Amino acid sequence: MSEQPETEFPRSIGKVAARELAAHGYTTFDSLTEVSAKTLLSIHGVGPKSVRILGEELAAQGKAYAAD
């Protein structure tokens, strides 16, 4: 059984999304500020729910995704 990769992200985004984000080099919330939500949605396994959850957490930290 594979474990969730080492990321700062909450488990609620799902194992597949966490794995795919990590595979693309996104493992911290700071790394997400360098990419747009649209780009994240283009990654297989990363869906609207994951992007929404991560966006809400970014906003709580006073951060945001990069502009499209």
N, CA, C and O atoms as a CHARMM CRD file, in Angstrom:
* protein
*
  272
    1    1 MET  N      0.83400  -1.19400   0.00000 PROA 1      0.00000
    2    1 MET  CA     0.00000   0.00000   0.00000 PROA 1      0.00000
    3    1 MET  C      0.87000   1.24600   0.00000 PROA 1      0.00000
    4    1 MET  O      1.80700   1.34700   0.79200 PROA 1      0.00000
    5    2 SER  N      0.57300   2.19100  -0.87600 PROA 2      0.00000
    6    2 SER  CA     1.37600   3.40000  -0.91700 PROA 2      0.00000
    7    2 SER  C      0.87300   4.40300   0.10900 PROA 2      0.00000
    8    2 SER  O     -0.32400   4.51700   0.37100 PROA 2      0.00000
    9    3 GLU  N      1.82400   5.11900   0.67600 PROA 3      0.00000
   10    3 GLU  CA     1.48200   6.13700   1.65600 PROA 3      0.00000
   11    3 GLU  C      1.35700   7.47700   0.96200 PROA 3      0.00000
   12    3 GLU  O      1.84700   7.66600  -0.15200 PROA 3      0.00000
   13    4 GLN  N      0.69000   8.41000   1.63900 PROA 4      0.00000
   14    4 GLN  CA     0.57500   9.75100   1.09500 PROA 4      0.00000
   15    4 GLN  C      1.96100  10.39900   1.11600 PROA 4      0.00000
   16    4 GLN  O      2.67400  10.28800   2.11300 PROA 4      0.00000
   17    5 PRO  N      2.35300  11.07300   0.03300 PROA 5      0.00000
   18    5 PRO  CA     3.67300  11.69000  -0.01400 PROA 5      0.00000
   19    5 PRO  C      3.82100  12.79800   1.02000 PROA 5      0.00000
   20    5 PRO  O      2.83500  13.31400   1.54700 PROA 5      0.00000
   21    6 GLU  N      5.06200  13.15100   1.29800 PROA 6      0.00000
   22    6 GLU  CA     5.35400  14.21000   2.25900 PROA 6      0.00000
   23    6 GLU  C      4.98100  15.56100   1.66700 PROA 6      0.00000
   24    6 GLU  O      5.69200  16.09200   0.81400 PROA 6      0.00000
   25    7 THR  N      3.86800  16.10900   2.12000 PROA 7      0.00000
   26    7 THR  CA     3.44600  17.45000   1.71100 PROA 7      0.00000
   27    7 THR  C      2.86000  18.14900   2.92900 PROA 7      0.00000
   28    7 THR  O      2.60400  17.52100   3.95600 PROA 7      0.00000
   29    8 GLU  N      2.65200  19.43800   2.80500 PROA 8      0.00000
   30    8 GLU  CA     1.99000  20.21400   3.85900 PROA 8      0.00000
   31    8 GLU  C      0.47300  20.12400   3.73600 PROA 8      0.00000
   32    8 GLU  O     -0.24700  20.61600   4.60500 PROA 8      0.00000
   33    9 PHE  N     -0.01500  19.51000   2.68100 PROA 9      0.00000
   34    9 PHE  CA    -1.42100  19.57900   2.34700 PROA 9      0.00000
   35    9 PHE  C     -2.27800  18.66900   3.22800 PROA 9      0.00000
   36    9 PHE  O     -1.83000  17.61200   3.67100 PROA 9      0.00000
   37   10 PRO  N     -3.51700  19.09800   3.47300 PROA 10     0.00000
   38   10 PRO  CA    -4.42400  18.26900   4.28600 PROA 10     0.00000
   39   10 PRO  C     -4.80800  16.98100   3.56800 PROA 10     0.00000
   40   10 PRO  O     -4.86300  16.93900   2.33800 PROA 10     0.00000
   41   11 ARG  N     -5.07000  15.94600   4.33000 PROA 11     0.00000
   42   11 ARG  CA    -5.47800  14.66000   3.76600 PROA 11     0.00000
   43   11 ARG  C     -6.77400  14.77000   2.97000 PROA 11     0.00000
   44   11 ARG  O     -7.04300  13.94900   2.09400 PROA 11     0.00000
   45   12 SER  N     -7.57400  15.78800   3.27700 PROA 12     0.00000
   46   12 SER  CA    -8.86600  15.92900   2.61300 PROA 12     0.00000
   47   12 SER  C     -8.75600  16.17900   1.11200 PROA 12     0.00000
   48   12 SER  O     -9.76100  16.08100   0.40800 PROA 12     0.00000
   49   13 ILE  N     -7.55800  16.50200   0.59700 PROA 13     0.00000
   50   13 ILE  CA    -7.43500  16.66600  -0.85900 PROA 13     0.00000
   51   13 ILE  C     -7.35100  15.31800  -1.56200 PROA 13     0.00000
   52   13 ILE  O     -7.54000  15.23500  -2.77500 PROA 13     0.00000
   53   14 GLY  N     -7.06900  14.26500  -0.80500 PROA 14     0.00000
   54   14 GLY  CA    -7.01600  12.91700  -1.36900 PROA 14     0.00000
   55   14 GLY  C     -5.60000  12.47500  -1.69600 PROA 14     0.00000
   56   14 GLY  O     -4.72400  13.29100  -1.98200 PROA 14     0.00000
   57   15 LYS  N     -5.39900  11.18100  -1.64900 PROA 15     0.00000
   58   15 LYS  CA    -4.07500  10.60800  -1.88100 PROA 15     0.00000
   59   15 LYS  C     -3.58500  10.81900  -3.30600 PROA 15     0.00000
   60   15 LYS  O     -2.41700  11.13900  -3.52500 PROA 15     0.00000
   61   16 VAL  N     -4.47500  10.64100  -4.27100 PROA 16     0.00000
   62   16 VAL  CA    -4.07500  10.78600  -5.67300 PROA 16     0.00000
   63   16 VAL  C     -3.64400  12.22300  -5.94700 PROA 16     0.00000
   64   16 VAL  O     -2.60300  12.45300  -6.56200 PROA 16     0.00000
   65   17 ALA  N     -4.43900  13.18800  -5.49500 PROA 17     0.00000
   66   17 ALA  CA    -4.09500  14.59000  -5.71800 PROA 17     0.00000
   67   17 ALA  C     -2.76900  14.92700  -5.04300 PROA 17     0.00000
   68   17 ALA  O     -1.91900  15.58300  -5.64600 PROA 17     0.00000
   69   18 ALA  N     -2.58100  14.48900  -3.80300 PROA 18     0.00000
   70   18 ALA  CA    -1.32800  14.76900  -3.08600 PROA 18     0.00000
   71   18 ALA  C     -0.14400  14.15300  -3.81700 PROA 18     0.00000
   72   18 ALA  O      0.90500  14.78200  -3.95100 PROA 18     0.00000
   73   19 ARG  N     -0.31300  12.92600  -4.28800 PROA 19     0.00000
   74   19 ARG  CA     0.77000  12.24200  -5.00100 PROA 19     0.00000
   75   19 ARG  C      1.11000  12.95600  -6.30800 PROA 19     0.00000
   76   19 ARG  O      2.28400  13.15200  -6.62400 PROA 19     0.00000
   77   20 GLU  N      0.10000  13.33700  -7.05600 PROA 20     0.00000
   78   20 GLU  CA     0.33000  14.00400  -8.33400 PROA 20     0.00000
   79   20 GLU  C      0.92300  15.40200  -8.14300 PROA 20     0.00000
   80   20 GLU  O      1.79300  15.81400  -8.91000 PROA 20     0.00000
   81   21 LEU  N      0.46300  16.12100  -7.14200 PROA 21     0.00000
   82   21 LEU  CA     1.05400  17.43700  -6.86900 PROA 21     0.00000
   83   21 LEU  C      2.53200  17.28600  -6.51700 PROA 21     0.00000
   84   21 LEU  O      3.37700  18.02300  -7.02500 PROA 21     0.00000
   85   22 ALA  N      2.83600  16.32900  -5.64800 PROA 22     0.00000
   86   22 ALA  CA     4.23100  16.08900  -5.26600 PROA 22     0.00000
   87   22 ALA  C      5.07300  15.68600  -6.47300 PROA 22     0.00000
   88   22 ALA  O      6.22100  16.11400  -6.60100 PROA 22     0.00000
   89   23 ALA  N      4.51000  14.86900  -7.35300 PROA 23     0.00000
   90   23 ALA  CA     5.23300  14.43500  -8.54800 PROA 23     0.00000
   91   23 ALA  C      5.55900  15.61100  -9.47000 PROA 23     0.00000
   92   23 ALA  O      6.52400  15.56300 -10.23200 PROA 23     0.00000
   93   24 HSD  N      4.75000  16.66000  -9.39400 PROA 24     0.00000
   94   24 HSD  CA     4.98600  17.85700 -10.20100 PROA 24     0.00000
   95   24 HSD  C      5.77500  18.91700  -9.43400 PROA 24     0.00000
   96   24 HSD  O      5.96500  20.03000  -9.92500 PROA 24     0.00000
   97   25 GLY  N      6.23300  18.57100  -8.23200 PROA 25     0.00000
   98   25 GLY  CA     7.08000  19.48300  -7.46400 PROA 25     0.00000
   99   25 GLY  C      6.35800  20.40300  -6.51000 PROA 25     0.00000
  100   25 GLY  O      6.96600  21.30900  -5.94000 PROA 25     0.00000
  101   26 TYR  N      5.07400  20.18400  -6.32700 PROA 26     0.00000
  102   26 TYR  CA     4.29400  21.02000  -5.41100 PROA 26     0.00000
  103   26 TYR  C      4.08500  20.27900  -4.09300 PROA 26     0.00000
  104   26 TYR  O      3.25500  19.37300  -4.00800 PROA 26     0.00000
  105   27 THR  N      4.83900  20.66500  -3.07100 PROA 27     0.00000
  106   27 THR  CA     4.73800  19.97600  -1.78100 PROA 27     0.00000
  107   27 THR  C      4.46600  20.93300  -0.62300 PROA 27     0.00000
  108   27 THR  O      4.19900  20.49600   0.49700 PROA 27     0.00000
  109   28 THR  N      4.53300  22.23800  -0.89300 PROA 28     0.00000
  110   28 THR  CA     4.28300  23.23300   0.15400 PROA 28     0.00000
  111   28 THR  C      3.25800  24.24400  -0.34500 PROA 28     0.00000
  112   28 THR  O      3.02800  24.37200  -1.54800 PROA 28     0.00000
  113   29 PHE  N      2.65100  24.95200   0.58500 PROA 29     0.00000
  114   29 PHE  CA     1.71100  25.99500   0.17900 PROA 29     0.00000
  115   29 PHE  C      2.43600  27.11000  -0.56500 PROA 29     0.00000
  116   29 PHE  O      1.88000  27.69200  -1.49600 PROA 29     0.00000
  117   30 ASP  N      3.66900  27.41600  -0.16700 PROA 30     0.00000
  118   30 ASP  CA     4.44000  28.43000  -0.88800 PROA 30     0.00000
  119   30 ASP  C      4.62900  28.03900  -2.35100 PROA 30     0.00000
  120   30 ASP  O      4.59000  28.89900  -3.23000 PROA 30     0.00000
  121   31 SER  N      4.83400  26.75300  -2.61900 PROA 31     0.00000
  122   31 SER  CA     5.02700  26.31900  -4.00700 PROA 31     0.00000
  123   31 SER  C      3.74800  26.51500  -4.82400 PROA 31     0.00000
  124   31 SER  O      3.81400  26.69200  -6.04100 PROA 31     0.00000
  125   32 LEU  N      2.60200  26.48600  -4.17700 PROA 32     0.00000
  126   32 LEU  CA     1.34400  26.68100  -4.89900 PROA 32     0.00000
  127   32 LEU  C      1.13200  28.13400  -5.31300 PROA 32     0.00000
  128   32 LEU  O      0.33600  28.40900  -6.21100 PROA 32     0.00000
  129   33 THR  N      1.83800  29.07200  -4.66500 PROA 33     0.00000
  130   33 THR  CA     1.68500  30.48700  -5.02700 PROA 33     0.00000
  131   33 THR  C      2.36300  30.78800  -6.35500 PROA 33     0.00000
  132   33 THR  O      2.18600  31.87200  -6.91000 PROA 33     0.00000
  133   34 GLU  N      3.13800  29.83700  -6.86800 PROA 34     0.00000
  134   34 GLU  CA     3.85400  30.01800  -8.12900 PROA 34     0.00000
  135   34 GLU  C      3.10800  29.41600  -9.31600 PROA 34     0.00000
  136   34 GLU  O      3.61300  29.42800 -10.43800 PROA 34     0.00000
  137   35 VAL  N      1.91300  28.89000  -9.07100 PROA 35     0.00000
  138   35 VAL  CA     1.14900  28.20900 -10.12700 PROA 35     0.00000
  139   35 VAL  C     -0.31100  28.65000 -10.04300 PROA 35     0.00000
  140   35 VAL  O     -0.81400  28.98000  -8.96900 PROA 35     0.00000
  141   36 SER  N     -0.97500  28.64800 -11.18800 PROA 36     0.00000
  142   36 SER  CA    -2.39100  29.03800 -11.19900 PROA 36     0.00000
  143   36 SER  C     -3.27900  27.83600 -10.90600 PROA 36     0.00000
  144   36 SER  O     -2.87800  26.68600 -11.08600 PROA 36     0.00000
  145   37 ALA  N     -4.48300  28.12800 -10.45500 PROA 37     0.00000
  146   37 ALA  CA    -5.46300  27.06700 -10.21500 PROA 37     0.00000
  147   37 ALA  C     -5.75500  26.32400 -11.51700 PROA 37     0.00000
  148   37 ALA  O     -5.94500  25.10700 -11.51200 PROA 37     0.00000
  149   38 LYS  N     -5.79000  27.05200 -12.62400 PROA 38     0.00000
  150   38 LYS  CA    -6.05100  26.44000 -13.92900 PROA 38     0.00000
  151   38 LYS  C     -4.97900  25.40600 -14.26800 PROA 38     0.00000
  152   38 LYS  O     -5.28800  24.32800 -14.77600 PROA 38     0.00000
  153   39 THR  N     -3.72700  25.73700 -13.98600 PROA 39     0.00000
  154   39 THR  CA    -2.63100  24.80300 -14.24300 PROA 39     0.00000
  155   39 THR  C     -2.76000  23.57100 -13.36700 PROA 39     0.00000
  156   39 THR  O     -2.54700  22.45300 -13.83400 PROA 39     0.00000
  157   40 LEU  N     -3.10800  23.76200 -12.10100 PROA 40     0.00000
  158   40 LEU  CA    -3.27600  22.61800 -11.20100 PROA 40     0.00000
  159   40 LEU  C     -4.38800  21.70500 -11.69200 PROA 40     0.00000
  160   40 LEU  O     -4.27100  20.48100 -11.62000 PROA 40     0.00000
  161   41 LEU  N     -5.46100  22.29500 -12.18800 PROA 41     0.00000
  162   41 LEU  CA    -6.57900  21.49600 -12.68200 PROA 41     0.00000
  163   41 LEU  C     -6.19900  20.68000 -13.91800 PROA 41     0.00000
  164   41 LEU  O     -6.85700  19.68900 -14.23400 PROA 41     0.00000
  165   42 SER  N     -5.15600  21.08700 -14.60600 PROA 42     0.00000
  166   42 SER  CA    -4.72100  20.34900 -15.78700 PROA 42     0.00000
  167   42 SER  C     -3.90100  19.10900 -15.42300 PROA 42     0.00000
  168   42 SER  O     -3.60000  18.28800 -16.29000 PROA 42     0.00000
  169   43 ILE  N     -3.54000  18.97300 -14.14500 PROA 43     0.00000
  170   43 ILE  CA    -2.77800  17.80600 -13.69000 PROA 43     0.00000
  171   43 ILE  C     -3.75100  16.65600 -13.44500 PROA 43     0.00000
  172   43 ILE  O     -4.70000  16.78600 -12.67200 PROA 43     0.00000
  173   44 HSD  N     -3.50300  15.52800 -14.11200 PROA 44     0.00000
  174   44 HSD  CA    -4.35700  14.36200 -13.93400 PROA 44     0.00000
  175   44 HSD  C     -4.40900  13.98400 -12.45100 PROA 44     0.00000
  176   44 HSD  O     -3.37000  13.84400 -11.80600 PROA 44     0.00000
  177   45 GLY  N     -5.61600  13.81900 -11.91700 PROA 45     0.00000
  178   45 GLY  CA    -5.79000  13.42300 -10.52300 PROA 45     0.00000
  179   45 GLY  C     -6.03400  14.57500  -9.57400 PROA 45     0.00000
  180   45 GLY  O     -6.33400  14.36400  -8.39900 PROA 45     0.00000
  181   46 VAL  N     -5.90600  15.80300 -10.07800 PROA 46     0.00000
  182   46 VAL  CA    -6.16100  16.99000  -9.25800 PROA 46     0.00000
  183   46 VAL  C     -7.44700  17.61800  -9.76500 PROA 46     0.00000
  184   46 VAL  O     -7.50700  18.11300 -10.89000 PROA 46     0.00000
  185   47 GLY  N     -8.47700  17.59500  -8.92500 PROA 47     0.00000
  186   47 GLY  CA    -9.77800  18.08000  -9.35000 PROA 47     0.00000
  187   47 GLY  C    -10.20500  19.34800  -8.64800 PROA 47     0.00000
  188   47 GLY  O     -9.48000  19.87900  -7.80700 PROA 47     0.00000
  189   48 PRO  N    -11.38600  19.83200  -8.99600 PROA 48     0.00000
  190   48 PRO  CA   -11.90000  21.08000  -8.42700 PROA 48     0.00000
  191   48 PRO  C    -11.97600  21.08000  -6.90400 PROA 48     0.00000
  192   48 PRO  O    -11.70600  22.10100  -6.27200 PROA 48     0.00000
  193   49 LYS  N    -12.33900  19.95700  -6.31400 PROA 49     0.00000
  194   49 LYS  CA   -12.44200  19.91000  -4.85100 PROA 49     0.00000
  195   49 LYS  C    -11.07600  20.13400  -4.21100 PROA 49     0.00000
  196   49 LYS  O    -10.95900  20.90200  -3.25600 PROA 49     0.00000
  197   50 SER  N    -10.05300  19.47700  -4.72200 PROA 50     0.00000
  198   50 SER  CA    -8.70300  19.63900  -4.17200 PROA 50     0.00000
  199   50 SER  C     -8.21600  21.07100  -4.33600 PROA 50     0.00000
  200   50 SER  O     -7.64100  21.65000  -3.41500 PROA 50     0.00000
  201   51 VAL  N     -8.44900  21.63600  -5.51200 PROA 51     0.00000
  202   51 VAL  CA    -8.01800  23.01100  -5.77600 PROA 51     0.00000
  203   51 VAL  C     -8.75400  23.98000  -4.85400 PROA 51     0.00000
  204   51 VAL  O     -8.16200  24.94200  -4.36400 PROA 51     0.00000
  205   52 ARG  N    -10.04400  23.73100  -4.61800 PROA 52     0.00000
  206   52 ARG  CA   -10.82200  24.58900  -3.71900 PROA 52     0.00000
  207   52 ARG  C    -10.28700  24.51000  -2.29400 PROA 52     0.00000
  208   52 ARG  O    -10.07900  25.53900  -1.65100 PROA 52     0.00000
  209   53 ILE  N    -10.06200  23.29400  -1.79600 PROA 53     0.00000
  210   53 ILE  CA    -9.56100  23.10000  -0.42900 PROA 53     0.00000
  211   53 ILE  C     -8.20200  23.78400  -0.26200 PROA 53     0.00000
  212   53 ILE  O     -7.96900  24.48800   0.72000 PROA 53     0.00000
  213   54 LEU  N     -7.31500  23.57000  -1.22900 PROA 54     0.00000
  214   54 LEU  CA    -5.98900  24.18400  -1.14900 PROA 54     0.00000
  215   54 LEU  C     -6.08300  25.70500  -1.25100 PROA 54     0.00000
  216   54 LEU  O     -5.35300  26.42000  -0.56500 PROA 54     0.00000
  217   55 GLY  N     -6.97300  26.19700  -2.09900 PROA 55     0.00000
  218   55 GLY  CA    -7.16700  27.64200  -2.23300 PROA 55     0.00000
  219   55 GLY  C     -7.68200  28.27200  -0.95400 PROA 55     0.00000
  220   55 GLY  O     -7.27100  29.37400  -0.59200 PROA 55     0.00000
  221   56 GLU  N     -8.57800  27.57900  -0.26900 PROA 56     0.00000
  222   56 GLU  CA    -9.09400  28.08400   1.00200 PROA 56     0.00000
  223   56 GLU  C     -7.98100  28.15000   2.04700 PROA 56     0.00000
  224   56 GLU  O     -7.90700  29.10700   2.81800 PROA 56     0.00000
  225   57 GLU  N     -7.12700  27.14900   2.07500 PROA 57     0.00000
  226   57 GLU  CA    -6.01500  27.14100   3.01500 PROA 57     0.00000
  227   57 GLU  C     -5.00700  28.23300   2.67100 PROA 57     0.00000
  228   57 GLU  O     -4.47900  28.89600   3.56400 PROA 57     0.00000
  229   58 LEU  N     -4.74100  28.42100   1.39400 PROA 58     0.00000
  230   58 LEU  CA    -3.85900  29.51800   0.97700 PROA 58     0.00000
  231   58 LEU  C     -4.41300  30.85700   1.46200 PROA 58     0.00000
  232   58 LEU  O     -3.68000  31.67400   2.01900 PROA 58     0.00000
  233   59 ALA  N     -5.70700  31.07400   1.24700 PROA 59     0.00000
  234   59 ALA  CA    -6.34100  32.32700   1.65800 PROA 59     0.00000
  235   59 ALA  C     -6.23800  32.52700   3.17000 PROA 59     0.00000
  236   59 ALA  O     -6.02000  33.64500   3.63600 PROA 59     0.00000
  237   60 ALA  N     -6.39400  31.44800   3.93300 PROA 60     0.00000
  238   60 ALA  CA    -6.28700  31.53900   5.39100 PROA 60     0.00000
  239   60 ALA  C     -4.88000  31.95300   5.82000 PROA 60     0.00000
  240   60 ALA  O     -4.68800  32.52700   6.89100 PROA 60     0.00000
  241   61 GLN  N     -3.89700  31.65000   4.96300 PROA 61     0.00000
  242   61 GLN  CA    -2.51300  32.02000   5.23700 PROA 61     0.00000
  243   61 GLN  C     -2.14700  33.37200   4.60800 PROA 61     0.00000
  244   61 GLN  O     -0.99700  33.80400   4.68200 PROA 61     0.00000
  245   62 GLY  N     -3.12900  34.03200   3.99200 PROA 62     0.00000
  246   62 GLY  CA    -2.88200  35.31300   3.34100 PROA 62     0.00000
  247   62 GLY  C     -2.15200  35.17000   2.01600 PROA 62     0.00000
  248   62 GLY  O     -1.46500  36.09100   1.57300 PROA 62     0.00000
  249   63 LYS  N     -2.30100  34.02100   1.39200 PROA 63     0.00000
  250   63 LYS  CA    -1.63000  33.72500   0.11700 PROA 63     0.00000
  251   63 LYS  C     -2.68600  33.39900  -0.93000 PROA 63     0.00000
  252   63 LYS  O     -3.87300  33.28700  -0.62100 PROA 63     0.00000
  253   64 ALA  N     -2.23900  33.24900  -2.17200 PROA 64     0.00000
  254   64 ALA  CA    -3.15300  32.89300  -3.26000 PROA 64     0.00000
  255   64 ALA  C     -2.37900  32.19900  -4.36300 PROA 64     0.00000
  256   64 ALA  O     -1.15200  32.27100  -4.42800 PROA 64     0.00000
  257   65 TYR  N     -3.12800  31.52000  -5.23700 PROA 65     0.00000
  258   65 TYR  CA    -2.53000  30.95300  -6.43500 PROA 65     0.00000
  259   65 TYR  C     -2.01000  32.09500  -7.30700 PROA 65     0.00000
  260   65 TYR  O     -2.44700  33.23800  -7.16900 PROA 65     0.00000
  261   66 ALA  N     -1.08600  31.78500  -8.19300 PROA 66     0.00000
  262   66 ALA  CA    -0.61800  32.75500  -9.17800 PROA 66     0.00000
  263   66 ALA  C     -1.75900  33.06600 -10.13900 PROA 66     0.00000
  264   66 ALA  O     -2.66300  32.25300 -10.32600 PROA 66     0.00000
  265   67 ALA  N     -1.71000  34.22900 -10.73700 PROA 67     0.00000
  266   67 ALA  CA    -2.72400  34.59300 -11.74100 PROA 67     0.00000
  267   67 ALA  C     -2.52700  33.72900 -12.98400 PROA 67     0.00000
  268   67 ALA  O     -1.41700  33.29000 -13.28300 PROA 67     0.00000
  269   68 ASP  N     -3.62600  33.49400 -13.70100 PROA 68     0.00000
  270   68 ASP  CA    -3.57100  32.69300 -14.93500 PROA 68     0.00000
  271   68 ASP  C     -2.67300  33.31100 -15.97100 PROA 68     0.00000
  272   68 ASP  O     -2.51900  32.76300 -17.06200 PROA 68     0.00000
